[in-house]
């Protein structure tokens, strides 16, 4: 079985974006703000948006199931206040739930949280609990920078985040560390801000002692871990200078990396540097890089080709990357699949 741990609903019907635009306009003109009930998207629209896009590519490329969450760049936690983020997150998560109900064999949800700059993360708990207990979601996306590129929140190891971590432990769910749109012109959203955030998260985990307080907490750092695998020697050396344990003890019992790396040398490096038990298959297909690589004739985000081609993995190790690691990191997913005989 091939589990893609990183998918976003980037192809949602246009009515969703139109509703969001009205919501944003309503920040200045509350009388024009839309109600949630005004968003009308039928099941057939959802089916078409999935069948002609994500599901089509999954079938062509050989993936079986995707852990699916709202479009990351649309989270835009920096827009408005908590009430705006709360309404937006609820709508986006409800759509993901509908996708998972319409295509239960192919998609299962991960939640967007209603984060807002300067707001206590515990305000996200009701939405988190609804998504896990009512919708059956198996993970969350956690934005370490709700400000959108200005980095006004404390490090991920700070007690500021502990209310979320306590719920993650209680429900035995991991978080994917995933920022949203950059509103800082210095940082391109998907080319700089995303990779910066992934790398920053790794360094924060090295600097702190978070996993002493939460030894079972689990994070997936996407996009191959940002720059971390490429500079693994730097981080080993910095941990040593900081008098921290070896990275296998400080980091790798709790932090995992996905394979959203869009060329063969990158996946070769990832699979050579990072232990196989810490690598989860992912593609983030129909995401940041949607084109065809002229050097290969294949889509950049067809990451299964890179996993198949690398010489660094045995068949059993590929199975770990494709399936068993995801089932271990996302135990609620494993329970669902086991109950279905998969």
Secondary structure, DSSP 8 states (H G I E B T S, - for coil): --EEEEEEETT--HHHHHHHHHHHHHHH-GGG---GGG----HHHHHHHHHTTHHHHHHHHT--EEEEEE-HHHH-TTSS-HHHHHHHHHHHHHHHHHHHHHTTTTEEEEEE----TTS-GGGGHHHHHIIIIIS---EEEE-S-TTSSS--S--TTSGGGHHHHHHHHHHT-EEEE------STTS-IIIIIHHHHHHHHHHHHHHS-HHHH-TT--EEE-GGGTTTTTTHHHHHHHHHHTT---HHHHTTTTEEEE----SHHHHHHHHHHS-GGGEE-----SSS--SB-TTTSSBTT-THHHHHH-TT--HHHHHIIIIIHHHHH-HHHHHHHHHTT-
